[in-house]
Amino acid sequence: MFFSDELEKISWQQTSEEIYTKTEQDVQRALRKEHRTIEDFQALVSPAAAPHLETMARLSQQYTRQRFGNTISMYIPLYLTNSCTNSCIYCGFNHHNPLPRTILTEEEIENEYKAIKRLAPFDNLLLVTGENPAKAGVPYLQRALRLAKPYFSHLQIEVMPLKTEAYKLLIDAGLNGVICFQETYNRERYATYHPRGMKSRFEWRVNGFDRMGQAGVHKIGLGVLIGLEDWRTDVTLMAYHLRYLQKHYWQTRYSVNFPRMRPSENGGFQPNILMTDRELAQLTFATRIFDRDVDISFSTRESARIRNHMATLGVTSLSAESKTEPGGYFSYPQSLEQFHVSDERTATEVERDLKRMGIEPVWKDWDSAFDVKK
């Protein structure tokens, strides 16, 4: 049994209709309950919940502080390569885009690690690649992880979906967590955005989370890209996925991320759906009310203003001073970024702003930081 089998039973159209027909009474019922179902989550992300944003914010803050205290886990991404064999129409790393392709050498990787440690006491590192298994596959990732161990104690990857055995090999090399963006759970529309390459295989990607769980990955991160399809329906299907994984791989910890696409200034792919700041806040609060334990992460795609605001109300991990091109911390290449960051503060400035709000940035491993708060 894989999640794709469960997903076959869930209608995108019916899910959308259920969300958009939720009423004021449905929202109030969801807010009163102690344990929320998928149906309650639908009510909390529905248009009917918009007038209840302040109540949702208070509840989200209460649950977050009870579980995580006044803390935020800090992490930083490192892009190892922008080489990719996929043709995702919304991505700067698209195989057909005419840009210099870089695959960092072991010496360059280590230089990046050292440069990151000079920025701030980051201990939580996210290694990111395009999807090029021939040139930056499992052996390459094993070397990168082993090189990272002297510098970082918590290592995550955001790479192509792998086989179960490959995840086990990476765990042996020091891997703690895996993040994978399904991008959209709309099976019928998925191929429109991913016409060629391994990423065009919907089932292979969506079932990758099962393979992570089977391999014993300690932490699994799910995500949808806001801007492709109706966000309320997409995140509801992600909620189904989260509950499925928690049931089948209950010893694993989970995180969620829902980055927003921004309109392109160069006339490239434009988002089909634009999510407002209030809607992003509603989704964040709904997610925390639905699941008190899940880690909610905001990247530097979002502005400093909204990241500061949400850090007090539901978000539990933040990246800082991120570079989205290979070699961005040490060698400062001229290659194209995967996306342009909105929050351009240094890690020190992010730390300063969080402390001013009474929030303590946690640089060390997430689990050890929060064991005392359980």
PyMOL commands that set and color helices and strands:
alter all, ss='L'
color gray80, all
select helices_A, chain A and resi 3-7+12-20+24-32+38-45+47-68+106-119+138-148+164-172+187-193+198-200+202-206+208-215+231-248+277-290+304-311+347-356+366-373
alter helices_A, ss='H'
color red, helices_A
select strands_A, chain A and resi 71-81+124-129+154-158+177-183+219-224+253-257+295-298+317-319+360-362
alter strands_A, ss='S'
color yellow, strands_A
deselect
rebuild
show_as cartoon
